[in-house]
Every structure is written in C-alpha cells, then in structure tokens.
Amino acid sequence: MKNQRKTLLMILMIMLPLAAPAGAAQENKEKIPVLINFKDKTDTELIKAHGGNVKHEYNIIPAVAAELPPQAIDALSKNPQIAFIEPDGQAQILADQIPWGIARIDATGAQSIGITGSGIRVAVLDTGIDYNHPDLKANYLGGYDFVNADNDPMDDHSHGTHVAGTVAALSNGIGVLGAAPQAGLYAVKVADSSGSCSYSNIIAGINWAVNNNANVITMSLGGTSSSSTLQNACNNAYSKGVVLVGAAGNSGGSVIYPAAYDSVIAVSATDSTNTKTSWSCYGPQVEFAAPGASIRSTLPGGLYGSMSGTSMATPHVTGAVALLMSTDVAGTVYDTNKNGKWDPAEVRSRLQSTATDLGATGRDNYYGYGLVNAYAAVSGLNSAPADPTEPVVTPPEPSPTPEETETEPVVTPPEPSTPVVMYVGELSLEQQSKVSGKNTFGWAVATVKAVDADGKAVAGANVAGSWSGLTKASVSGTTDANGVVVFTSAQVKNPRGTLTFTVTGITCDGYTYDPTQNVCSSKSVMF
C-alpha cells in the first residue's frame, strides 16, 4: 500500500507544470485536480482541512472531485476514511474523421445544410461489403453474391468495403465520414477474393441493381476490352433512370470499360494538390475528377485504412450524385422533362455546371468538367421561371354599358383545380443495434411511402417527421421514384426505453396531404 501511495504521488506530481514557481510559498499554492473515493460516507471537511477545494460531491458514489496541494495527497492517502485517490482524467468529444477527399469535394458543406443522401439507394458493384462494420451497418440494405450465388455478399477482399465507406460511412462519432452518410447501400458482390470478376457478373450485378430499384450504381472496376452486352446493360439501366458511375482505370492509358461508355460517368483521380495522378487513365470519356490518392475509409473487421486509385475517386462522385438526387428537383429549372425527379441526364448536367474547373479551361481529357463539387451542386436549386415562349395577353377593357354603370357586376370566380389527395401508404420502423466494446448502441430506421388516392407512389414529395423518446430530432426528406424516403435516427448508447418516429407532414406540388387517410402516422420500437 505504501508503494502504491508513492506511485500515485509521483503520477500526480508529473501533472504539475515543468517550470516550478520560485519560493516554497508559491509552490504550496499549486493544487492538483483529483478524485477522492471514501470507504463509507464522504467528508468534505476533511478535504478542506488539508487545504483542498471541493469541486463536486457525488451521491451515487462515496466520492468527491477536489483540488489538493501535492503534500496533502500522501497524507490523505494514509487516512483510514479514504479508499483511494486518483488523478482527475481528461476526456474529449468523439467525432468522425473527415477524409481529405470528402472535404475537398465539399460534401461536408452539403451535409451542413441538411443534404445527406437520405432515401437514395446506391448499389456497390465490387467485392462485397462488410455489412457488420460499425460505420456501414445502419445503411446496409441487403444485396447478393454473384461469385458464390447466395444472399450473403460479405466482403472477402477489402476493396468493396473501402468504396462503400467513401460513399456512405455514417456520421456517428466514430471512424470516418462518407460523402452521403444517410444513403442506403446495396452490396452487389461481382468480384472474388482476388479482386477478379467477369463481365457476365458485372452485367448480372447491374441487372440486380435495376430490379431492386437502385438509384445509383457505382463500379470501381473494369476491363480493357469493350462488350456490346455490357454496354447494352449500362444503356438500359440508364434509360430506366439509374445513374452509373465508373472508374477510369489505373494504367495511365485509355479509359477502361464500362466507364468508357456514354451511359456511365467516367472518373479520373487527383491528388491533394488537385493534380491528376500519374497512374490515372484519361481521355475524352472522362467526365469528372475526384480525390483518389491516399484515401482513408472503412475496411473489413471494423477497421480503417488508406487506398489509392480511380477506384477511390469514383465513390466520391457517387456520393455527390446521391446527395444531389436526395434533393427536390420538382419545379426547378433542372427538371427539364418536368417529371418531378432527378433523371440521369439532369444529374450529369447539374454536376457538370457546378464542377470546379481544373487543367485547361472547359472540359479536357484529364479532368473532364473538373473536380466534382457536392455543395455547389445541391445549393441554389431555384424554382423554374415562367416560360418566356408563352406571352401573357391582356385583353382590352370593354366599354361599360349604361346598366353596368348603375349596378355592381356579378363576377364568377374560376373553378379552382382540385389537388390530388396523398397520404402515408406505408410506415415501417426497424430496430438496429451494434456492440462496441462494453457498450451497445441502438438506433432505428423509419421507411415512409407516400401514395395518392389510387394507391400509386408519389415521387418528389417532401416528408417531414420527428424522432422522440430516446432521441429527439426533426427531419425531412424527399421521396424517390417509388414514393419512398428513409430516415435513420441518431445512435443511443446503451438504450433503455422507447424510440418513436412520427410523420408530421407531407408536401408536394399538385397534391394535398390528408393525414386522416394515413395507414399509420407513428410507430415505436422498444429497446
């Protein structure tokens, strides 16, 4: 016990400033923050008698937080009322590490204004995903393994998990932050444990993604030979409203396939100086550049690490696409076909017009339209102006008749158009949890589907909701082509109680929200 007291005193003395003040009187004024644990009841007068200042007296444990002169620590350690004394440690809040690439494309700027990719489904065609990774688990929506022909697309390489983290690693206070931290992830395993894959598997993966209503397909893979079948698969997915993003390649030569096809956004890689890397492929097919050198992201087994390649650049663009597609395009100048949703051509046009130009002015073979800029893409989506091709004709005022000068005219207002009724057709709430060390973290995922009076999906509707119970927050998101939007609650440490999600409103041009027809307006889960 005596040796323990000496060790404690030595540790606490280390906490003193290295440059001791001159004079014994000044030295005695130095006090060290400590936690004093009593064997029975606390005795603050005992602390004061030894020249200490009591900061906190606790009632859940027999202990106090205090500041003590160094000479009092040894004396109190010998007191029979004291169980032990230890330094008052320092802690800090946890935060996701923001990889330099995520900051460089300003995905954090988009997130700061509430654009997080919510409701968008991204299919990652790769080596699979470690869907148990704490930074990916909550966003995992399922998938398929075309290598082993089963429903378990677990990553047995690491490449796919790394790509997925750059797209959508959670904003959860640990690990890294993805570009679109609330986007959903489909793991479509088309490459084996060595990283090899056949074109037939890529085509099967595209087919699966389209059938499962993916909004975006990201492909950090490819080959040097063209394939009409693969090209047709990409073209057909594009025609069905899916945005495809592909890696340009790492040989320093021509853009590989499928990125080289017109229906796929080809991405080259840049380093931290915004310069194309020496190994990045290039050519007229390159549409955007994105960070691809020493990119930190998720790895299987709950780990993190850095990789380089156009494979790492591609998910930055994919994340920017997910952020843009989660915004409401209805009524803006960018909804060129006026269908109320982001179509691939509209997405590409918006990203092109907001990219940060690099290299030669305008589009070039190295950077395409430039460095993708997520924040610029999602900002300033103004409403469409009136069509200038349709002149407004004001008829001349007719001359009043004698009768009209003596009596008030009867004005019949035009019949107002009747808006279409919409309501919540489906509401589900799924409980999620993970174990990290000695703690359990719990959260919930709410899925809302908006439908009209005929039960048809309402796309482009803004759904507002609120979380209550274990965590509180107001949220909003835009429904996709299937009328669906997904909300993920904040994570709660060691949850005990109820978490509730409530739909508080739905708005959409041409529709009126009738909550009385909701199949369900609120759901709860118990932890």
C-alpha positions in Angstrom: 0.0 0.0 0.0 2.9 2.3 0.8 4.5 1.7 -2.6 1.1 2.4 -4.3 0.8 5.8 -2.5 4.3 6.7 -3.6 3.5 5.7 -7.2 0.3 7.8 -7.1 2.1 10.8 -5.7 4.7 10.5 -8.5 2.0 10.3 -11.1 0.1 13.3 -9.7 3.3 15.3 -9.4 4.0 14.8 -13.1 0.8 16.7 -13.8 2.5 19.9 -12.3 4.0 22.4 -14.6 7.6 21.5 -15.5 8.7 25.0 -14.6 8.1 25.2 -10.8 7.4 28.7 -9.4 10.1 30.2 -7.2 9.6 30.0 -3.5 8.1 27.4 -1.2 5.1 29.6 -0.5 4.1 29.8 -4.2 4.8 26.1 -4.6 2.3 25.3 -1.9 -0.4 27.2 -3.8 -0.2 24.7 -6.7 -3.1 22.3 -6.4 -3.8 19.1 -8.4 -7.3 18.0 -9.6 -8.0 14.6 -8.1 -10.9 12.2 -7.5 -11.1 11.1 -3.8 -13.0 7.9 -3.0 -14.2 7.3 0.6 -14.7 3.9 2.1 -18.0 4.9 3.6 -19.5 8.4 3.6 -17.9 11.5 2.1 -16.3 14.0 4.4 -15.8 17.3 2.7 -14.5 19.0 5.9 -11.6 16.5 5.9 -10.6 17.7 2.4 -10.8 21.3 3.4 -8.8 20.6 6.5 -5.9 19.5 4.2 -6.1 22.7 2.1 -8.3 21.2 -0.6 -11.1 22.8 -2.7 -14.1 20.5 -3.2 -15.4 20.8 -6.8 -18.1 18.1 -6.8 -19.6 15.9 -4.1 -21.4 12.9 -5.6 -24.3 11.0 -4.1 -24.3 7.9 -6.4 -20.8 7.0 -5.2 -18.9 8.0 -2.0 -16.5 10.3 -3.7 -15.7 13.9 -4.4 -13.8 15.8 -7.0 -11.3 18.2 -5.5 -8.1 20.1 -5.9 -5.4 19.2 -3.4 -1.9 20.5 -2.6 0.7 17.9 -3.5 1.7 17.3 0.1 -1.9 16.7 1.1 -2.2 13.8 -1.4 0.1 11.5 0.5 -1.4 12.5 3.9 -5.0 11.8 2.8 -4.0 8.5 1.1 -3.0 7.3 4.6 -6.2 8.4 6.2 -8.4 5.3 7.2 -11.5 7.0 5.8 -10.1 7.2 2.2 -10.3 4.2 -0.1 -8.1 5.7 -2.8 -7.2 8.9 -4.7 -6.7 9.1 -8.4 -6.0 11.9 -11.0 -9.0 13.7 -12.5 -8.6 12.4 -16.1 -9.3 14.4 -19.3 -11.8 13.3 -22.0 -12.9 14.8 -25.3 -16.0 14.5 -27.5 -15.8 12.0 -30.3 -16.1 12.9 -33.9 -15.8 11.3 -37.3 -12.6 11.8 -39.1 -13.3 13.7 -42.3 -11.1 12.2 -45.0 -9.4 14.9 -47.1 -11.3 13.8 -50.2 -14.7 14.3 -48.6 -13.7 17.8 -47.5 -12.2 18.5 -51.0 -15.4 17.9 -52.8 -17.3 19.8 -50.1 -19.6 17.0 -49.2 -19.4 18.4 -45.7 -20.9 21.7 -46.9 -23.9 19.8 -48.4 -24.3 17.9 -45.1 -24.2 21.2 -43.1 -27.4 22.4 -44.9 -29.2 19.0 -44.2 -28.4 17.2 -47.5 -27.2 13.7 -46.5 -28.4 11.4 -49.3 -31.4 10.2 -47.3 -33.7 7.9 -49.3 -31.2 7.2 -52.1 -30.1 3.6 -52.8 -26.6 3.1 -54.0 -25.6 -0.3 -55.4 -21.9 -1.0 -54.9 -20.7 -3.5 -57.6 -17.5 -4.7 -56.1 -16.0 -7.4 -53.8 -18.9 -7.1 -51.4 -19.3 -5.1 -48.2 -18.5 -5.9 -44.6 -22.1 -5.1 -43.6 -21.3 -5.6 -39.9 -18.8 -2.6 -40.0 -20.0 -0.1 -37.4 -19.7 2.7 -39.9 -21.8 0.9 -42.5 -24.2 -1.4 -40.8 -27.1 1.1 -40.4 -27.0 2.0 -44.1 -26.8 -1.6 -45.4 -30.0 -2.5 -47.3 -29.0 -6.1 -48.4 -27.5 -7.4 -51.6 -26.4 -10.5 -53.5 -23.2 -12.5 -54.1 -22.9 -13.4 -57.7 -19.5 -15.1 -57.1 -20.9 -17.7 -54.7 -24.5 -17.5 -55.9 -26.0 -16.7 -52.5 -27.6 -13.9 -50.5 -24.5 -13.2 -48.3 -22.4 -10.5 -50.1 -19.7 -10.3 -47.3 -16.5 -8.7 -48.5 -13.6 -11.2 -48.6 -11.2 -8.8 -50.1 -11.5 -5.2 -48.6 -11.9 -3.2 -51.8 -15.7 -3.0 -51.7 -15.9 -2.1 -48.1 -13.4 0.8 -48.7 -15.5 2.1 -51.6 -18.7 1.8 -49.6 -17.3 3.9 -46.7 -16.4 6.8 -49.0 -19.9 6.8 -50.4 -21.9 6.5 -47.1 -19.9 5.9 -43.9 -22.2 7.1 -41.1 -22.0 10.3 -39.2 -21.9 8.5 -35.8 -18.9 10.0 -33.9 -16.5 7.2 -34.8 -14.3 6.3 -37.7 -14.7 8.2 -40.9 -17.4 10.3 -42.6 -18.8 9.4 -46.0 -20.0 11.8 -48.7 -23.7 10.8 -48.3 -23.9 9.4 -44.7 -27.6 8.6 -44.9 -27.7 6.9 -48.3 -28.6 3.3 -48.4 -26.1 0.7 -49.6 -26.7 -2.4 -51.6 -23.7 -4.8 -51.6 -23.6 -6.5 -55.0 -20.6 -8.9 -55.0 -19.4 -9.4 -58.5 -15.7 -9.8 -57.8 -14.0 -12.6 -55.9 -11.4 -12.6 -53.1 -8.6 -11.9 -55.5 -10.5 -8.9 -57.0 -11.2 -10.6 -60.3 -14.6 -10.5 -62.0 -16.2 -11.5 -65.2 -18.2 -9.2 -67.4 -21.1 -11.6 -67.0 -21.1 -11.0 -63.3 -21.0 -7.2 -63.8 -24.0 -7.4 -66.1 -25.8 -9.6 -63.5 -25.0 -7.0 -60.9 -26.4 -4.2 -63.0 -29.5 -6.3 -63.7 -29.9 -7.0 -59.9 -29.5 -3.3 -59.0 -32.1 -2.2 -61.5 -34.6 -4.9 -60.4 -34.1 -3.7 -56.8 -34.7 -0.1 -57.6 -31.2 1.2 -57.1 -30.9 4.9 -57.8 -27.1 4.9 -58.4 -24.7 2.1 -59.4 -21.0 2.6 -58.6 -18.4 0.5 -60.3 -14.8 0.8 -59.2 -13.8 -1.9 -61.6 -13.4 -2.6 -65.3 -11.6 -4.2 -68.2 -9.7 -3.0 -71.3 -12.0 -4.7 -73.9 -15.4 -3.5 -74.9 -18.5 -5.6 -74.8 -21.7 -4.9 -76.6 -23.7 -6.9 -74.0 -22.1 -4.9 -71.1 -22.7 -1.7 -73.0 -26.4 -2.6 -73.6 -26.8 -3.4 -69.9 -25.4 0.0 -68.9 -27.6 1.8 -71.5 -30.7 0.0 -70.4 -30.1 0.8 -66.8 -29.5 4.4 -67.7 -32.8 4.5 -69.7 -34.6 3.3 -66.6 -33.4 6.3 -64.5 -30.3 4.8 -62.9 -27.1 6.9 -62.7 -24.0 4.8 -63.4 -20.5 5.9 -62.2 -17.3 4.1 -63.2 -13.6 4.2 -62.5 -11.5 5.5 -65.4 -8.7 3.0 -64.6 -5.2 3.0 -63.2 -2.9 2.1 -66.1 -2.2 5.7 -67.1 -3.7 4.9 -70.6 -7.2 4.9 -72.1 -10.4 4.9 -70.1 -11.5 1.3 -69.3 -14.9 -0.3 -69.6 -17.7 0.2 -68.5 -16.6 3.8 -67.6 -15.8 4.5 -71.3 -19.5 4.0 -72.3 -21.6 7.2 -72.8 -24.1 6.0 -70.3 -21.5 5.8 -67.5 -19.9 8.8 -65.7 -16.1 8.2 -66.0 -14.0 9.4 -63.1 -10.3 10.2 -63.1 -8.2 10.6 -59.9 -6.5 13.6 -58.4 -4.0 14.1 -55.5 -4.1 16.6 -52.7 -2.8 19.3 -55.0 -5.8 18.8 -57.4 -3.4 17.3 -60.0 -4.2 14.2 -62.0 -2.2 11.3 -60.6 0.4 9.8 -62.9 -1.4 6.4 -63.0 -5.0 7.7 -63.6 -6.4 6.8 -67.0 -7.6 9.7 -69.2 -9.3 10.5 -72.4 -12.4 12.3 -73.9 -14.7 10.0 -71.9 -13.6 11.4 -68.5 -16.4 13.4 -67.1 -15.2 14.4 -63.6 -12.1 14.2 -61.5 -12.2 13.3 -57.8 -9.7 12.6 -55.0 -8.1 9.2 -55.4 -4.7 9.3 -53.6 -4.3 8.1 -50.0 -8.0 8.0 -49.3 -8.9 6.8 -45.8 -12.1 4.7 -45.5 -13.6 1.6 -43.9 -12.0 -1.8 -44.1 -13.4 -5.3 -43.1 -13.4 -6.2 -39.4 -14.4 -2.7 -38.2 -11.0 -1.4 -39.4 -9.9 1.7 -41.3 -7.1 2.3 -43.8 -6.0 4.2 -46.9 -6.0 3.2 -50.5 -5.3 4.9 -53.8 -6.8 4.5 -57.3 -9.5 5.7 -59.5 -11.5 3.1 -57.5 -11.2 5.5 -54.6 -12.1 8.6 -56.7 -15.2 7.0 -58.1 -17.2 6.8 -54.8 -16.6 10.5 -54.2 -18.6 11.2 -57.4 -21.1 8.6 -56.4 -21.6 10.2 -53.1 -22.1 13.6 -54.8 -24.7 12.0 -57.1 -26.5 10.6 -54.0 -26.6 14.0 -52.3 -28.0 15.7 -55.4 -30.6 13.0 -56.0 -31.8 13.4 -52.4 -32.8 17.0 -53.1 -36.2 18.1 -54.6 -35.9 18.9 -58.2 -39.6 19.3 -58.9 -40.4 22.9 -60.0 -36.8 23.8 -60.7 -35.1 24.7 -64.0 -33.1 21.5 -63.7 -36.2 19.3 -64.1 -36.1 19.6 -67.8 -38.7 16.9 -68.5 -40.9 18.1 -65.7 -41.4 14.6 -64.2 -40.5 15.8 -60.6 -37.5 13.6 -60.2 -33.8 13.6 -61.0 -33.1 11.7 -64.2 -29.5 10.7 -65.1 -29.1 13.4 -67.8 -30.3 16.1 -65.3 -27.9 14.8 -62.7 -25.0 14.9 -65.1 -25.9 18.4 -66.3 -26.1 19.8 -62.8 -22.8 18.3 -61.7 -21.1 19.5 -64.9 -22.3 23.0 -64.4 -21.1 23.2 -60.8 -17.8 21.3 -61.0 -14.6 23.2 -60.2 -12.7 23.6 -63.4 -9.2 22.1 -63.4 -6.5 21.9 -66.1 -7.3 23.5 -69.4 -10.4 25.8 -69.4 -13.5 23.9 -70.0 -13.8 20.1 -70.4 -10.5 18.3 -71.1 -9.2 14.7 -71.2 -7.6 14.7 -67.8 -10.2 16.3 -65.5 -13.4 16.2 -67.6 -15.6 19.1 -66.5 -13.4 19.4 -63.3 -13.4 18.4 -59.7 -16.9 17.4 -58.6 -18.3 19.9 -56.1 -21.1 18.4 -54.0 -22.1 21.6 -52.1 -22.3 23.7 -55.3 -24.4 21.0 -56.9 -27.1 21.0 -54.1 -27.1 24.7 -53.5 -29.3 27.3 -55.2 -31.8 24.9 -56.8 -34.2 27.7 -57.7 -37.8 27.4 -58.9 -38.3 27.4 -62.7 -39.2 30.8 -64.2 -42.3 31.3 -66.3 -42.0 30.0 -69.9 -40.9 33.1 -71.9 -42.2 31.5 -75.1 -45.8 31.8 -73.9 -46.7 35.6 -74.0 -49.2 36.9 -71.5 -52.1 38.5 -73.4 -54.1 41.1 -71.5 -57.5 41.7 -73.3 -58.6 45.3 -73.6 -61.1 46.6 -71.1 -64.6 46.7 -72.7 -66.6 49.9 -72.6 -69.2 49.9 -69.8 -72.9 49.8 -70.8 -75.4 52.1 -69.1 -76.6 49.2 -67.0 -73.1 48.4 -65.8 -72.5 52.0 -64.6 -75.6 51.7 -62.3 -75.2 48.2 -60.8 -72.3 46.1 -59.5 -71.3 43.4 -61.9 -71.6 39.8 -60.8 -68.1 38.2 -61.0 -67.9 34.4 -61.2 -64.5 33.2 -60.0 -62.9 30.4 -62.0 -63.3 26.9 -60.6 -60.2 26.0 -58.6 -58.4 22.9 -59.7 -58.8 20.1 -57.2 -55.5 18.9 -55.9 -54.9 15.1 -55.7 -55.0 13.7 -52.3 -51.9 12.0 -50.9 -51.2 10.2 -47.6 -48.9 7.8 -45.9 -49.4 4.4 -47.5 -46.7 2.6 -45.6 -44.7 3.3 -42.5 -42.2 0.8 -41.0 -39.8 1.2 -38.2 -36.8 -1.2 -37.9 -34.7 -1.5 -34.7 -30.9 -1.7 -35.2 -28.1 -2.2 -32.7 -24.4 -2.8 -32.5 -21.9 -3.7 -29.8 -18.8 -1.6 -29.4 -16.5 -2.6 -26.5 -18.6 -2.8 -23.4 -21.4 -0.6 -24.8 -24.4 -1.3 -27.0 -25.6 1.4 -29.5 -29.1 1.4 -30.7 -31.0 3.3 -33.4 -34.0 2.9 -35.7 -34.6 3.2 -39.4 -38.0 4.6 -40.5 -39.3 3.9 -44.0 -42.2 6.1 -45.3 -44.1 5.6 -48.5 -46.3 8.4 -49.9 -49.2 7.4 -52.1 -52.2 9.1 -53.9 -55.9 8.2 -53.6 -55.3 5.3 -56.1 -52.5 3.9 -54.1 -49.9 5.0 -56.6 -46.5 6.2 -55.4 -45.9 9.9 -55.1 -42.4 10.8 -56.1 -40.7 14.1 -55.2 -42.8 14.6 -52.1 -41.2 16.3 -49.1 -41.9 14.2 -46.0 -41.4 15.9 -42.6 -41.1 13.8 -39.4 -39.8 13.7 -35.9 -38.0 11.4 -33.6 -39.0 11.3 -30.0 -38.2 9.2 -26.9 -34.6 8.1 -26.5 -33.5 10.7 -29.0 -35.2 13.8 -30.4 -34.9 15.4 -33.8 -36.9 16.9 -36.6 -36.1 15.5 -40.0 -37.2 15.8 -43.6 -36.5 14.1 -46.9 -37.8 13.6 -50.5 -39.5 10.5 -51.7 -37.9 8.6 -54.6 -39.4 7.2 -57.8 -41.2 4.6 -55.6 -42.6 7.2 -53.3 -40.2 6.0 -50.5 -38.0 8.0 -48.2 -35.8 6.5 -45.4 -34.9 8.2 -42.1 -32.2 7.0 -39.7 -32.3 8.1 -36.1 -29.2 9.1 -34.1 -27.5 6.3 -32.2 -28.2 6.0 -28.5 -25.6 4.5 -26.1 -27.0 1.6 -24.0 -30.6 2.4 -24.9 -33.4 1.7 -22.4 -36.8 2.8 -23.4 -38.9 3.7 -26.5 -37.9 5.4 -29.8 -40.7 6.8 -31.8 -41.0 8.1 -35.4 -43.9 10.3 -36.4 -44.8 11.7 -39.8 -45.7 15.4 -39.2 -46.4 16.4 -42.8 -46.1 15.8 -46.5 -46.0 18.5 -49.2 -45.8 18.1 -53.0 -46.9 20.4 -55.8 -50.3 19.3 -57.2 -51.2 17.2 -54.1 -52.9 17.9 -50.8 -51.9 15.9 -47.7 -54.8 14.2 -45.9 -53.4 12.7 -42.7 -56.8 11.1 -41.9 -56.2 8.6 -44.6 -52.8 7.6 -43.3 -52.3 3.9 -42.9 -50.2 4.8 -39.9 -48.7 8.1 -38.8 -46.5 7.0 -36.0 -44.6 3.9 -34.9 -42.4 3.0 -31.9 -39.8 0.4 -31.0 -38.7 -0.7 -27.5 -35.1 -1.1 -26.6 
